Amino acid sequence: MEVLVNTDSSVENHDALTADVEAAVRHALVRFADRITRVEVHLSDENSHKHGSHDKRCLIEARIAGRQPTAVTHHAEDLTKAVSGASDKLKRALDTVFGKLATH
């Protein structure tokens, strides 16, 4: 499972951030790793010039072999919480996707 981390111009991307996000996503999705080809993580700060609550956004898109991508978004007050929340949402979404596939 390949994990790609992208940031918009309002989020400073550095190696430590990328490594932390990759590790968190891999850990959250470990049981789906053999069925996911790629995961794209998009981080942004929607109010980059102002401080505000829940203005950090994490969008995670999982590409599943032979299926349409599954994407989720989570807003939080910092990037760590945004990544964690989006990872949790994606786990639930993938449980649903793979659960439906198993019943067909």
C-alpha positions in Angstrom: 0.0 0.0 0.0 1.5 3.2 -1.2 0.8 6.3 1.0 1.1 9.8 -0.6 0.9 13.0 1.5 0.0 16.3 -0.1 -0.3 19.7 1.5 -1.7 23.0 0.2 0.3 26.2 0.3 -0.9 27.0 3.8 0.6 23.9 5.4 4.3 23.6 5.7 5.3 20.1 4.5 8.4 18.6 5.9 9.8 15.1 6.3 8.7 14.7 9.9 5.1 15.6 9.0 5.0 13.2 6.1 6.5 10.4 8.1 4.0 11.0 11.0 1.0 11.0 8.6 2.2 8.0 6.7 2.7 6.0 9.9 -0.7 7.0 11.3 -2.5 6.0 8.1 -0.6 2.7 7.7 -1.4 1.8 11.3 -5.1 2.7 11.0 -5.5 0.8 7.7 -3.2 -2.2 8.4 -5.9 -4.8 8.1 -6.9 -3.5 4.6 -3.3 -3.1 3.3 -3.5 -6.1 1.0 -6.6 -4.7 -0.7 -5.7 -1.1 -1.1 -3.3 -0.1 -3.8 -2.7 3.6 -2.9 -3.8 6.1 -0.2 -3.7 9.8 -0.9 -3.7 12.2 2.0 -4.5 15.9 1.4 -3.8 18.3 4.3 -5.0 21.9 4.3 -5.6 24.9 6.6 -8.8 26.5 5.4 -8.2 29.7 7.3 -4.5 29.9 6.8 -4.3 33.6 7.6 -6.5 33.5 10.6 -6.7 31.3 13.7 -9.9 29.4 14.2 -11.3 26.2 15.6 -11.6 23.2 13.3 -9.9 24.9 10.3 -7.4 22.1 9.6 -8.8 19.6 7.0 -7.6 16.1 6.2 -9.0 14.4 3.1 -8.0 10.7 2.7 -8.7 8.8 -0.5 -8.2 5.1 -0.6 -7.8 3.4 -4.0 -9.1 -0.1 -4.0 -8.1 -2.5 -6.8 -11.0 -2.8 -9.3 -13.3 -0.3 -7.4 -14.0 3.4 -7.3 -11.9 5.3 -4.7 -13.3 5.8 -1.2 -12.8 9.2 0.3 -13.4 10.9 3.6 -12.8 14.3 5.1 -12.4 15.4 8.7 -11.9 18.9 10.2 -10.2 19.5 13.5 -8.2 22.2 15.4 -4.9 20.7 14.5 -3.5 18.4 11.8 -2.9 15.4 14.1 -6.5 15.3 15.1 -7.7 15.9 11.5 -5.6 12.9 10.3 -6.8 10.7 13.2 -10.4 11.6 12.6 -10.2 11.0 8.9 -8.4 7.7 9.4 -11.2 6.5 11.8 -13.8 7.6 9.2 -12.0 5.7 6.5 -11.7 2.5 8.5 -15.5 2.6 9.0 -16.1 3.3 5.3 -13.8 0.5 4.2 -15.5 -1.9 6.7 -18.7 -1.1 4.9 -17.2 -1.4 1.4 -15.5 -4.7 2.1 -18.5 -6.0 4.1 -20.8 -5.4 1.1 -18.3 -7.1 -1.2 -18.2 -10.2 1.0 -22.0 -10.6 0.9 -22.1 -10.5 -2.9 
